[in-house]
C-alpha cells in the first residue's frame, strides 16, 4: 500500500497527530489486520460517494479503501550528519511515497520549542536542509560511481550523469529535487536513489485547540501557506490535540463535537484526502449486492492492472470490464437506469480507469 510519512521537529505535535490516526484506524472494523507495526497507522479514506452507492445498491457490507501513515520520529538538526536517530530516520523516509511535514503553529509556554520560539518557516527550513544534505550525499556518491562508467560512452550513463548534475546544482542552491522540471525518463534514471527531496510534500500546520475553527486567520498558518504556495504545495491546518480527542468519540458524538466546533469535517479527514490527492491516487468502486467497495489505484492505471488490485487472478484472466462513471450512476439512480441510457460501457485491456469509475470485471479463471 502507498504510505505517507509524518515528519517534523520534536515537540511540534507529531505523536499527538499519529495517535489520532491510529485511534481512528483501530475503530475501523475493516482493517484490523493492519495493526502489526506500531509505527504504521491505517486509516479509511473518507469518500462521500460510497454512501450514495450504498443507497443505490443496498449491499450487505461496505468497505472503504485504506491509506497508511508512518510515524517517523527523531529528526533533529544535524540528522544528515548522524545526530539523533540520524541516518536511521532518513532511511525510513526513503520508504514512504509522500511526506506530511508537521509544523508547529501553536503557542504554549509549557511546551519547549527546540529553537526557543515558534518559528514555522525556520522549522521547515531546518528539516528541508537535513533532507537536502542527505540527498547531496547520495547524489555525489552516485555521480562518482557513474563517472567511472562514462568511458564506455553509454548514452544512458551520459544522460544519467547530466541529470544528476542538474539535481546536484539545485540541491547546492537549497532547492529540493522535486522543484526541477524532470521528464519521466529522467525520473526513471534517478529513481533508485530514492531521493528524499523528490518526494511530494504536504504541510500540516498544527494550531492550538482554541483556534481550530479560525485556523486560517492564524498568523503562523498564513506564512506557512505563503511559503507552501511558492513550492506549489498544500497546507492543511489541523489541531492535533483536538483530533486526538475527536478520534476517541463514537460517530454520533463525533458529528456533534464537530458541529460545536463549527467544522464541516475532521482535520484528519481533510489531511487524508489531501495526502491521497498529493500522491496522484484515484478511487474506483465495485458495487454488488454482497459488497460496495472502494479501491485505490494510481492515476493512469489501465483496467487489467486495476483489476489486479482486487486479485492477481483478475488481472491475469482479464477479458473486459463493464464501466459506468459514478456521476452517471448516481444521476440514473440504478444500474438498470444507467444501462438504459447507454452509460454502461464495455471496455478492454487498454482502458485507462478514471477516478470514480464503477467497475465490473469479466475474467477467465
Ligand atoms: P512530537 O515531539 O512532534 O511528537 O510532539 P508531541 O505530539 O509529543 O507534542 C509535544 C507536546 O505538545 C505534547 O505535550 C502535546 O500535548 C503538545 N501539543 C501538541 N499539539 C498541541 C496543540 O495543538 N496545542 C497545545 N497546547 N499543545 C499541543
Boltz pocket constraint, residues with backbone or C-beta under 6 A from the ligand:
constraints:
  - pocket:
      binder: B
      contacts: [[A, 8], [A, 9], [A, 10], [A, 11], [A, 12], [A, 13], [A, 14], [A, 15], [A, 16], [A, 17], [A, 106], [A, 107], [A, 108], [A, 111], [A, 206], [A, 207], [A, 208], [A, 209], [A, 238], [A, 239], [A, 240], [A, 241], [A, 242]]
      max_distance: 6.0
